[in-house]
């Protein structure tokens, strides 16, 4: 069962904190960056008071797996996840960093979320019910919730000042970063998703949708941040899949469903999660890792 060592925040002496995101703390090491995945969890754009045991390790280790699996499609930013290879000033923090951090190349971030959808779920399902479209793209009539889409959709998004992801059209993306780079990111995103979906299906999992972030390094597109984790993707168990309803999921949907069930209005104060919800969410992250990678997360028996 998940242990008690939950990391909600980090503070590295003599290292510059560049950014504290909803989940990750980012440190500047000059030519390199250190990314630490905490156990924080967010829902509806708010960070919740509780941490989820093992969440940071799952995000980091699963990203490492997918970075390795897709490096023939696109290079990534990872230099090493071996703390022994980190700069000397980080060695005293070995216990904190082990399993939940990565040393990466510093790239020029492209401020577009590259979303790929293979199934009709989440906000896409809500829009389709109202307008018959997904992110403005017309779909055939009569599709049901969680149904496999006739073809994979690329639906970019951008960050507004509020922090919410805002869907944009491909044409709008082109106006922001140019037509050539837009086309390249679209092709890469669909290629990664297609390869990952095929692998996930071989492990009994449906990869319903996901999102990627990219950067430029020496003019070359590389994938950055995390990749194909339960925080950025919808994973459904294939043996429980049934179109026409919401699916059992390995992501944080369990937390969202709980918050909806108690009638939280999605503004402060942010409610604390009951221990049962924390425990079951942790188990789902661990199960996602075990099913995809084929073995339990290091340090666990699940």
C-alpha positions in Angstrom: 0.0 0.0 0.0 1.2 3.6 -0.6 3.5 4.8 2.1 3.4 8.1 4.0 6.2 10.0 2.3 4.3 12.6 0.4 6.1 15.6 -1.1 4.0 18.7 -1.5 6.7 21.2 -2.1 10.5 21.4 -2.6 13.1 23.9 -1.5 16.6 23.3 -2.8 19.3 25.4 -1.1 21.6 27.4 -3.5 19.6 26.4 -6.6 17.3 28.9 -8.3 13.6 28.1 -8.4 12.4 29.0 -11.8 8.8 28.1 -11.5 6.4 26.2 -9.2 3.6 24.8 -11.3 0.5 22.9 -10.2 2.5 19.7 -9.9 6.1 20.3 -10.9 8.9 22.5 -9.4 11.4 23.7 -12.0 14.9 24.7 -11.1 17.4 26.6 -13.2 20.9 25.0 -13.5 22.2 27.3 -16.2 22.3 25.2 -19.4 20.1 22.6 -17.9 16.8 22.4 -15.9 15.9 20.2 -13.0 12.2 19.1 -13.0 10.8 17.7 -9.8 7.4 16.0 -9.8 5.7 16.6 -6.5 2.7 14.6 -5.2 0.4 17.7 -5.6 -2.8 17.1 -7.5 -5.0 19.7 -9.2 -8.6 19.6 -10.4 -10.6 22.3 -12.1 -7.5 24.5 -12.1 -7.0 24.4 -8.4 -4.3 22.6 -6.4 -5.9 20.5 -3.7 -4.6 20.5 -0.1 -3.8 16.7 -0.1 -0.9 15.1 -1.9 -1.3 11.7 -3.6 1.3 9.1 -2.4 3.6 7.9 -5.2 2.1 10.3 -7.8 5.3 12.2 -8.5 7.3 8.9 -9.0 4.6 7.5 -11.3 4.6 10.7 -13.4 8.4 10.7 -13.7 8.9 7.0 -14.3 6.0 6.7 -16.7 7.3 9.7 -18.7 10.7 8.1 -18.8 9.2 4.9 -20.2 7.3 6.8 -22.9 10.3 9.1 -23.8 12.3 5.9 -24.5 9.5 4.2 -26.4 8.9 7.2 -28.7 12.4 8.6 -29.2 12.4 7.2 -32.8 9.5 9.5 -33.5 10.8 12.7 -31.9 13.8 13.6 -29.6 13.0 14.6 -26.0 14.6 16.8 -23.4 15.8 14.2 -21.0 19.5 14.1 -20.1 19.4 11.7 -17.1 17.1 10.6 -14.3 20.1 9.1 -12.4 20.6 11.3 -9.4 24.2 10.1 -9.2 24.8 11.9 -12.5 23.3 15.2 -11.2 25.6 18.2 -10.4 27.4 18.0 -7.0 25.2 20.7 -5.4 22.2 18.4 -5.7 23.7 15.3 -4.1 22.7 16.2 -0.6 19.0 16.1 -1.8 19.4 12.6 -3.2 16.5 11.2 -1.0 14.1 13.8 -2.3 15.1 13.7 -5.9 15.4 9.9 -6.4 12.6 8.6 -8.6 10.7 11.9 -9.0 13.1 14.2 -10.9 14.8 14.5 -14.2 17.7 16.6 -15.5 16.8 18.0 -18.9 18.0 20.2 -21.7 16.8 23.8 -21.7 14.7 24.4 -24.8 12.7 27.3 -26.1 9.2 26.4 -25.1 6.4 26.5 -27.7 3.4 27.9 -25.9 0.8 25.6 -27.5 -0.8 22.5 -25.9 -0.8 19.8 -28.7 -3.9 17.8 -27.9 -4.7 14.5 -29.7 -8.1 12.8 -29.4 -9.0 9.3 -30.4 -12.3 9.0 -28.5 -15.2 11.3 -27.7 -14.8 12.2 -24.0 -14.5 15.0 -21.6 -14.9 18.6 -22.9 -15.0 17.1 -26.5 -18.2 15.2 -25.6 -19.8 18.2 -24.0 -19.1 20.3 -27.1 -20.3 17.6 -29.5 -23.6 17.3 -27.6 -24.2 21.0 -28.0 -22.8 21.8 -31.4 -22.0 18.5 -33.2 -18.3 19.6 -33.3 -15.1 19.1 -31.4 -13.0 22.2 -31.1 -14.9 23.6 -34.1 -14.3 20.5 -36.2 -17.6 19.0 -37.5 -18.2 15.4 -36.7 -20.8 12.9 -38.0 -24.1 12.9 -36.2 -25.2 10.1 -33.8 -21.9 9.5 -32.0 -22.1 8.4 -28.4 -20.1 9.3 -25.3 -16.6 7.6 -25.3 -17.1 6.3 -28.8 -14.0 5.9 -31.0 -13.7 8.8 -33.4 -13.8 8.1 -37.1 -10.3 9.6 -37.3 -7.8 10.9 -34.8 -8.3 14.7 -34.1 -5.6 17.3 -33.5 -7.1 20.0 -31.3 -4.5 22.5 -30.1 -5.0 24.7 -27.0 -3.3 27.7 -25.6 -2.9 29.0 -22.0 -4.9 32.1 -21.2 -3.9 34.5 -18.4 -6.4 32.8 -16.1 -4.4 29.5 -16.4 -7.3 27.7 -18.2 -6.5 25.8 -21.3 -8.4 27.4 -24.2 -9.1 25.5 -27.3 -8.0 27.2 -30.5 -8.3 26.2 -34.2 -5.4 25.0 -36.3 -5.7 28.3 -38.2 -5.3 30.2 -35.0 -2.3 28.1 -34.1 -0.8 28.9 -37.5 -1.2 32.6 -36.8 0.7 32.2 -33.5 3.6 30.0 -34.5 3.5 29.8 -38.3 2.1 27.3 -40.7 5.2 25.2 -41.1 5.8 24.6 -37.4 2.1 24.0 -36.9 2.0 21.2 -39.5 5.2 19.7 -38.0 3.8 19.6 -34.5 0.5 18.2 -35.8 2.3 15.4 -37.6 4.6 14.6 -34.7 1.7 14.7 -32.1 -0.5 12.3 -34.1 2.5 10.0 -34.8 3.4 9.8 -31.0 -0.3 9.2 -30.1 -0.7 6.5 -32.8 2.4 4.6 -31.6 1.5 4.9 -27.9 -2.1 3.9 -28.6 -1.0 0.7 -30.3 1.3 -0.2 -27.5 -1.3 0.6 -24.8 -3.8 -1.6 -26.5 -1.3 -4.5 -26.4 -1.3 -3.9 -22.6 -5.1 -4.0 -22.4 -5.5 -0.2 -22.1 -7.2 2.3 -24.3 -5.4 5.7 -24.7 -8.4 7.9 -25.3 -6.6 11.2 -25.6 -3.5 13.0 -24.5 -1.6 16.3 -24.8 2.0 17.1 -25.5 4.3 20.1 -25.0 7.2 20.9 -27.4 10.2 23.1 -27.5 12.9 24.1 -29.9 16.5 23.3 -29.3 18.9 24.4 -32.0 16.0 24.7 -34.4 15.0 21.1 -33.8 11.6 20.2 -32.3 11.8 18.2 -29.1 9.1 17.0 -26.7 9.3 18.4 -23.2 7.6 18.4 -19.9 5.9 15.1 -19.1 4.5 12.5 -21.6 1.6 10.2 -21.6 0.9 10.1 -17.9 -2.4 9.9 -16.1 -2.2 13.7 -15.6 -2.0 14.4 -19.3 -3.9 11.5 -20.8 -7.1 9.5 -20.4 -6.3 5.8 -19.9 -9.3 3.3 -19.9 -9.1 -0.4 -19.1 -10.1 -2.2 -22.4 -12.0 -5.0 -20.7 -14.4 -2.5 -19.1 -14.8 -0.3 -22.1 -18.4 0.3 -23.2 -19.4 3.2 -25.4 -22.4 5.3 -24.4 -21.2 6.2 -20.9 -18.3 7.6 -19.0 -15.5 5.1 -18.5 -13.6 3.7 -15.6 -10.3 5.6 -15.7 -6.7 5.5 -14.5 -6.4 9.2 -14.3 -7.5 11.8 -11.7 -11.2 11.6 -12.9 -11.9 9.9 -9.6 -10.9 13.1 -7.8 -13.0 15.3 -10.2 -16.0 13.0 -9.7 -15.7 13.3 -5.9 -15.5 17.1 -6.0 -18.5 17.2 -8.3 -20.4 14.8 -6.0 -20.0 17.2 -3.0 -21.2 20.2 -5.0 -18.0 22.2 -4.8 -18.4 25.4 -6.8 -14.9 25.3 -8.1 -13.6 28.4 -6.3 -11.9 28.8 -2.9 -11.9 27.5 -0.3 -10.6 24.3 -1.9 -11.9 21.2 -0.1 -9.7 18.6 1.4 -10.0 15.1 0.1 -11.0 12.2 2.4 -8.4 9.6 3.0 -10.3 7.0 1.0 -10.2 9.3 -2.1 -6.5 9.9 -1.6 -5.8 6.2 -1.2 -7.9 5.1 -4.2 -6.4 7.8 -6.4 -2.9 6.6 -5.5 -3.9 3.1 -6.3 -5.1 4.1 -9.8 -1.8 5.9 -10.6 0.1 2.8 -9.5 -2.1 0.5 -11.5 -1.7 2.6 -14.6 2.1 2.3 -14.2 2.0 -1.4 -13.6 -0.3 -2.1 -16.5 1.6 0.0 -19.0 5.2 -0.8 -18.0 4.5 -4.4 -17.0 5.9 -4.3 -13.5 5.2 -2.5 -10.2 6.7 0.9 -9.6 10.1 0.7 -7.8 9.6 0.5 -4.1 6.1 -0.8 -4.3 4.5 -4.2 -4.5 1.4 -3.2 -6.4 
